[in-house]
């Protein structure tokens, strides 16, 4: 989904391996958000989807940090 993100950012400097690791962690976090939004629940429908996406999107960075930390152990 985000392949090539850094390819178009000439201003981005730094370790390519670190960028790749972060990109993979963010992709994993987005997959979790997608699964959560698509999961069945008691309150199905548009309201559930809006709530799930709103809540999860505010935590993507934290989730990616946790995924990256777990993988770095």
C-alpha positions in Angstrom: 0.0 0.0 0.0 2.8 2.4 0.9 5.6 1.0 -1.2 7.7 3.8 -2.7 6.5 6.4 -0.1 10.1 7.5 0.5 11.1 7.3 -3.2 9.4 10.7 -3.9 10.7 12.5 -0.8 14.0 14.0 -1.7 14.1 15.9 1.6 14.0 12.7 3.6 17.5 11.7 4.7 18.6 9.0 7.0 19.0 5.3 7.3 17.0 3.5 4.5 16.8 0.3 6.7 15.2 2.3 9.5 12.7 3.9 7.1 11.8 0.5 5.7 11.2 -0.9 9.2 9.0 2.0 10.1 7.1 1.7 6.9 6.4 -2.0 7.5 5.3 -1.2 11.1 2.9 1.4 9.9 1.5 -1.0 7.2 1.0 -3.6 9.9 -0.8 -1.0 12.1 -3.1 -0.1 9.1 -3.9 -3.7 8.6 -5.0 -4.0 12.2 -7.1 -0.8 11.8 -8.7 -2.3 8.7 -9.5 -5.6 10.4 -11.0 -3.8 13.4 -13.2 -1.6 11.2 -14.4 -4.6 9.2 -15.1 -6.8 12.3 -18.7 -7.6 13.1 -20.0 -6.2 16.3 -23.2 -5.4 18.2 -23.4 -1.9 16.5 -23.0 -2.8 12.9 -23.3 -0.2 10.1 -22.0 3.2 9.2 -21.8 4.4 12.8 -19.5 1.5 13.9 -17.3 2.0 10.9 -17.0 5.8 11.6 -16.2 5.1 15.3 -13.7 2.4 14.6 -11.8 4.4 12.0 -11.9 7.6 14.0 -10.6 5.8 17.1 -8.1 3.6 15.4 -6.6 6.4 13.2 -5.8 8.4 16.3 -3.7 5.5 17.5 -1.9 4.3 14.3 1.4 5.9 15.4 1.3 4.3 18.9 0.4 1.0 17.4 3.2 1.2 14.9 5.6 2.1 17.7 4.5 -1.0 19.7 4.8 -3.3 16.7 8.3 -1.9 15.9 9.4 -2.2 19.6 8.2 -5.8 19.7 10.1 -6.7 16.5 13.3 -5.0 17.7 13.5 -7.2 20.9 
